[in-house]
Every structure is written in structure tokens, then in C-alpha cells.
């Protein structure tokens, strides 16, 4: 649209120029009815002026559109999206604040017309008083001119306006935004910086060039997004034959981090502490509930490590599962069934880790 308006404007200006250059000198010496000679030119000049104004307006709007596009691109990076996320989450409170602010602001604009309208030109009408009142809010005022109506009235108007709108309402606006900004910044605190992401992109490009890394577009078809099967590093290397173990491990870690970020847990600290205490007590009492284990003494890391060395891991996990199912009354992970599912997942993970000393 901007380009079309600019082309039309150039054509109209060229048309006006050609008409002026084609005038006969006698047309400039007319003494009567000169409008017949220049009426068409005046209309063409008016049209050219209209398109010139339109180009000026669109020339100011286009950078604004580019800025909004930049904000949309910034939303892909949590640290760059602090501004947009803050305004988005604070939009409801800002809307209610704007209702109150507008009512107070227009009240003072009307008061300014009544008090200063006859003496100060920029307060003569309401449409002039509104931008002038906003300039007053931003600190652009001439108090000496306002004193013309009376020093007492000018002081009362100025003092109440500055206290209510400039100090109270503007401070509340900052408080609303900062309250949300603190939460948004805390959520983005663990995200990567733009510099680390740029370094990662350069590193991926280098590995791709050396054929030491497989693109995610080639890895994705090997997995079903709707599957609930547990995967290990070995499973990834089996399904994607050319992938390295390092990339497979990094893929698992990034997938787990992405899942935790997209599915934040609402577990309270007390629940986590209770669950950890149950596991600690369970590990300490395993010699009593698993027959044939020659381990004695109070619960300790040494006893647990000795258990891991002398007892098959599946037997340990099965005993821990029974203990947890019988004693654990916490609502952690939803229910006891959730604990059982956790134990089953731990068994599969332990097998995929080649029977590593999990408990130690």
C-alpha cells in the first residue's frame, strides 16, 4: 500500500509540474476570471497534497508494523520476550487501571477548560485541553500563565493534579507492571541467553558441516509423538543408526528439560520432603523386608551401597515398591498408583543403564 501511494504521489506531482510548465504567459496576466485558467491546476495540487499526506502517514505506520513484527520474533526467546510477556500477563489489570485513569484524566481536562479556557489558548476547548493536560502530566507546564485566574485556584488545581495523577496513578501503573515483570523474569531466569543460543547455532552449523550431527528433521520421523513408551539412549541409537551417543544423550536431556518446562509441577516442598524421607526409611529397612540380605545397622549411605552391591537391582526395586505401596500415604504424583508407575519406570531406566549402581 505504501509503495502504491508513493508512486501515485510522484505521478500527481509530475502532472502538476507539467501543467504549470505548459501555461501560456498570457494566463498570468489575466485581470478577470483567472479561476477558469487555474481551477484545474488547483484541483491537481489538492490531489497531490492529499497523496503526499497519505504517504507521510503510512511512512510513520510502516516502522511501527516492523516493530510489532520484531516483538513477534522476540517471543521465540524467553529473555527477549520479557516486555511482551509482561504486558500480556498484566493486560487485565492494565485495562481496569485504564478505566480509572481515563475518568480522572478527563475530569481534570474539563476542569482546565472551565478554569483556564478564557485566558490560555491551549485550554480553550476540550479537544485542545486533552493534549495540553497530558503535556502537563509529562511536566510541560507554564504555571505563571495559569496564575492569571488567581494564584490560589491555580495552585489547588496544579497540586491536586500532580499528586493524584502524576504521583499516585503513575506509581500504581509502575507497580502493576513491575509485579508481573518479577514473575516473568523469574520464569525466564533459567532459559538460555541469546549469546549462548547463538553459540549453539554456530556449533550445530559446524557439526553439520563436518557430518558429525544429524538434523532433527531426519530424527523426528523415527519416533511416534503419541507413543507413551519409555525411551533410552540405546533406543534412540537403534532407531537412528547414524546418530552418535553424545547427540542421543543431549537429545534425551533437552527433551526432558522441554517437558518439565511445558509441564510445571505443583508439588509443594513439604510433599517432596515427605517423599524423600519415605525413600530414606525404605532403603534403611530393606534388610528387614528382603530375605537373605546380610546387612545390619541403621539406615546409612554405606548400608545402601552395600545393598546395591549384594542384591539384584530388580529385587531391591520390587521391595521398595512394596514398602512404598504399603506405607506411603502422600498425594505426591497423584496417588499410590503414581508411585508404582514411578518404580516401574525406574526399573526400565536401570536396565537401560546396564545395571549401574543406582542406589549407591
C-alpha positions in Angstrom: 0.0 0.0 0.0 2.8 2.4 0.9 4.6 1.8 -2.4 1.4 2.3 -4.4 0.6 5.6 -2.6 4.2 6.8 -3.2 4.0 6.0 -6.9 0.7 7.8 -7.3 2.1 10.8 -5.4 5.1 11.0 -7.7 2.8 10.8 -10.8 0.5 13.6 -9.4 3.4 15.9 -8.7 4.8 15.3 -12.2 1.4 16.1 -13.6 1.1 19.4 -11.7 4.6 20.3 -12.8 3.8 19.6 -16.5 0.6 21.7 -16.2 2.5 24.7 -14.8 5.2 24.5 -17.4 2.7 24.3 -20.2 1.0 27.6 -19.1 0.8 30.4 -21.6 2.3 33.7 -20.3 -1.0 35.4 -21.1 -2.6 33.3 -18.4 -0.6 35.0 -15.7 -1.6 38.5 -17.0 -5.4 37.9 -16.7 -7.3 40.6 -14.9 -10.6 38.9 -14.6 -11.9 35.3 -14.4 -8.5 33.9 -13.6 -10.2 30.9 -11.9 -11.0 29.5 -15.4 -7.3 29.3 -16.1 -6.1 27.8 -12.8 -9.1 25.8 -11.4 -7.8 22.5 -12.8 -4.3 23.2 -11.5 -5.7 23.9 -8.1 -7.6 20.6 -8.1 -4.5 18.7 -9.2 -2.4 20.4 -6.5 -5.0 19.5 -3.9 -4.9 15.8 -5.1 -1.1 15.8 -5.0 -1.2 17.2 -1.4 -3.7 14.5 -0.3 -1.4 11.7 -1.6 1.6 13.5 0.0 -0.1 13.5 3.3 -1.1 9.8 3.0 2.5 8.8 2.2 3.6 10.7 5.3 1.1 8.9 7.5 1.9 5.5 6.1 5.6 6.3 6.3 5.1 6.6 10.0 3.0 3.5 10.3 5.3 1.2 8.5 8.1 1.4 11.1 5.5 0.6 13.8 4.5 -2.5 11.8 8.1 -3.6 11.6 8.5 -3.1 15.4 5.5 -5.3 16.0 7.0 -7.9 13.8 10.2 -7.7 15.8 8.2 -8.3 19.0 6.7 -11.4 17.4 10.2 -12.7 16.6 11.4 -11.8 20.1 8.7 -14.1 21.6 10.7 -17.1 20.4 13.4 -16.2 23.0 12.2 -16.0 26.7 14.7 -13.3 27.7 13.8 -11.2 24.7 10.1 -11.7 25.3 10.1 -10.1 28.8 8.4 -7.0 27.6 5.7 -8.6 25.5 5.0 -11.4 28.1 4.8 -8.8 30.9 2.3 -6.7 29.0 0.3 -9.7 28.0 0.0 -11.1 31.5 -0.7 -7.6 33.0 -3.3 -6.7 30.3 -6.3 -7.5 32.5 -5.1 -5.3 35.4 -4.0 -2.6 33.0 -7.4 -2.5 31.4 -9.1 -1.9 34.7 -6.5 0.7 35.6 -7.1 2.5 32.3 -10.8 2.9 33.1 -10.0 4.7 36.4 -7.1 6.7 34.9 -9.3 7.9 32.0 -12.1 9.0 34.3 -9.7 11.1 36.4 -7.8 12.5 33.4 -10.9 13.7 31.6 -12.2 15.2 34.8 -9.1 17.4 35.1 -9.2 18.2 31.3 -12.8 19.5 31.8 -11.7 21.5 34.9 -8.9 23.0 32.9 -11.3 24.3 30.2 -13.5 25.8 32.9 -10.7 27.5 34.8 -8.2 28.5 32.1 -10.2 28.3 28.8 -10.8 32.1 28.6 -7.2 33.1 29.5 -5.0 30.3 27.9 -5.5 29.4 24.3 -4.4 25.7 24.6 -7.2 25.1 27.2 -9.9 27.0 25.2 -11.7 23.8 24.1 -11.8 20.3 25.3 -10.1 18.9 22.2 -7.2 21.3 22.9 -7.3 20.7 26.7 -6.8 16.9 26.4 -3.3 17.0 24.8 -2.4 20.1 26.9 -3.4 18.2 30.1 -1.3 15.2 29.0 1.6 17.6 28.4 1.0 18.9 31.9 1.2 15.3 33.2 4.6 14.9 31.5 5.9 18.1 33.1 5.4 20.5 30.3 3.6 23.4 32.0 3.7 27.2 32.5 2.5 27.9 36.0 2.9 31.6 35.6 0.3 31.7 32.9 -2.0 29.6 35.0 -1.8 32.1 37.8 -3.7 34.6 35.7 -7.0 33.2 37.0 -5.8 33.5 40.6 -2.8 32.1 42.4 -5.0 30.1 44.9 -7.1 28.4 42.2 -4.1 27.6 40.0 -2.2 26.2 43.0 -5.1 23.9 44.1 -5.6 22.6 40.5 -1.9 22.1 40.0 -1.2 20.5 43.3 -4.2 18.1 43.2 -3.4 17.2 39.6 0.2 16.4 40.3 -0.5 14.5 43.5 -3.3 12.3 42.1 -2.3 11.7 38.5 1.5 12.1 38.5 2.4 10.6 41.9 -0.4 8.2 42.8 -1.7 6.9 39.4 1.6 6.7 37.7 3.2 4.9 40.6 0.3 2.4 40.6 0.9 1.8 36.9 4.6 1.1 37.5 3.6 -1.2 40.4 1.2 -3.2 38.3 3.8 -3.7 35.6 6.7 -4.5 37.9 4.6 -7.0 39.9 4.1 -9.1 36.7 7.6 -8.4 35.5 9.2 -10.0 38.5 7.3 -13.3 37.9 8.0 -13.2 34.2 11.7 -12.6 34.8 11.8 -15.4 37.4 10.4 -17.8 34.8 12.9 -16.8 32.2 15.9 -16.9 34.6 16.8 -20.5 33.7 16.4 -20.0 30.0 19.4 -19.7 27.6 20.7 -16.2 26.8 20.7 -15.1 23.3 24.5 -15.3 23.3 24.5 -18.9 24.3 21.9 -19.8 21.7 23.9 -18.0 19.0 26.9 -20.1 20.1 24.8 -23.3 20.0 23.6 -22.4 16.5 27.2 -21.8 15.3 28.2 -25.1 16.9 25.4 -27.0 15.2 26.3 -25.5 11.9 29.9 -26.6 12.4 28.9 -30.1 13.3 26.5 -30.3 10.4 29.3 -29.2 8.1 31.5 -32.0 9.4 28.7 -34.6 9.2 29.1 -35.2 12.9 25.5 -34.3 13.7 22.1 -35.5 12.3 19.4 -32.9 11.8 16.3 -33.1 13.9 14.2 -33.1 10.8 15.7 -36.5 10.0 15.4 -37.8 13.6 11.7 -36.9 14.1 10.2 -39.4 11.7 11.8 -42.3 13.6 9.5 -41.6 16.7 5.8 -41.5 17.3 4.7 -38.3 19.1 1.7 -40.1 20.5 3.6 -43.1 21.9 3.9 -43.4 25.7 6.8 -45.9 25.6 9.9 -45.2 27.7 13.0 -44.5 25.6 16.6 -44.8 26.5 19.8 -43.7 24.7 20.2 -47.1 23.2 16.7 -47.0 21.8 17.5 -43.7 20.1 20.7 -45.1 18.6 18.8 -48.1 17.4 16.1 -46.2 15.7 18.5 -43.6 14.2 21.6 -45.7 13.2 23.9 -42.8 12.3 23.4 -40.8 15.4 26.3 -40.6 17.9 25.9 -41.5 21.6 26.7 -37.9 22.6 24.0 -36.4 20.4 21.5 -39.1 21.6 22.2 -38.2 25.3 21.9 -34.5 24.5 18.6 -35.1 22.8 17.3 -37.0 25.8 18.4 -34.2 28.2 16.8 -31.5 26.1 13.6 -33.4 25.7 13.3 -33.9 29.4 14.0 -30.2 30.1 11.5 -29.2 27.5 8.9 -31.5 29.0 9.5 -30.1 32.6 9.2 -26.5 31.3 6.0 -27.2 29.5 4.5 -29.2 32.4 5.5 -27.4 35.6 4.9 -29.4 38.7 2.7 -28.1 41.5 4.4 -30.2 44.1 5.0 -28.4 47.4 8.2 -28.5 49.3 6.6 -30.4 52.2 5.4 -33.1 49.9 8.9 -33.5 48.4 10.5 -33.7 51.8 7.9 -36.3 52.9 8.6 -38.4 49.8 12.4 -38.2 50.3 12.0 -39.2 54.0 9.9 -42.3 52.9 12.6 -43.4 50.4 15.3 -43.0 53.0 13.4 -45.0 55.6 12.5 -47.6 52.9 16.2 -48.0 51.9 17.2 -48.4 55.6 14.6 -51.0 56.2 15.3 -53.1 53.1 17.4 -55.7 55.1 14.3 -56.4 57.1 11.9 -56.8 54.2 14.1 -58.6 51.7 15.1 -62.0 53.0 18.7 -63.3 52.9 20.5 -59.9 52.9 23.4 -59.9 55.4 23.3 -56.2 56.1 22.8 -54.8 59.7 22.8 -51.4 61.2 20.9 -48.1 61.0 20.0 -46.6 57.6 23.1 -45.1 56.1 24.7 -44.5 52.7 27.2 -47.3 53.4 24.4 -49.8 54.1 22.5 -48.7 51.0 25.7 -49.0 48.8 26.3 -52.5 50.3 22.8 -53.5 49.4 23.3 -52.3 45.8 26.4 -54.5 45.6 25.0 -57.7 47.1 21.3 -57.7 46.0 20.0 -57.8 42.4 18.6 -54.4 41.4 15.2 -55.8 40.4 14.8 -57.3 43.9 15.7 -54.0 45.6 13.2 -52.1 43.4 10.5 -54.6 44.0 11.0 -54.5 47.7 11.0 -50.7 47.7 7.8 -50.8 45.6 6.0 -53.0 48.2 7.2 -50.8 51.0 6.1 -47.6 49.4 2.7 -49.1 48.4 2.1 -50.2 52.0 3.3 -47.1 53.9 3.2 -44.1 51.6 0.0 -42.0 52.2 1.3 -38.9 50.4 -0.5 -37.4 47.5 2.8 -37.0 45.6 2.5 -37.8 41.9 -1.3 -38.1 42.4 -1.7 -41.4 44.3 0.0 -44.7 45.3 -0.6 -45.8 41.7 1.6 -42.9 40.6 4.4 -44.2 42.9 4.1 -47.7 41.5 4.4 -46.2 38.0 7.5 -44.3 39.1 9.0 -47.6 40.4 8.3 -49.4 37.1 9.9 -46.5 35.2 12.9 -46.7 37.4 13.2 -50.4 36.7 13.2 -49.8 32.9 15.7 -47.0 33.3 18.0 -49.1 35.4 18.0 -51.8 32.8 18.8 -49.3 30.1 21.8 -48.1 32.1 23.3 -51.5 32.1 22.7 -52.3 35.8 24.6 -49.3 37.1 24.8 -48.9 40.9 21.6 -47.0 41.0 21.1 -46.9 44.8 24.6 -46.0 45.7 
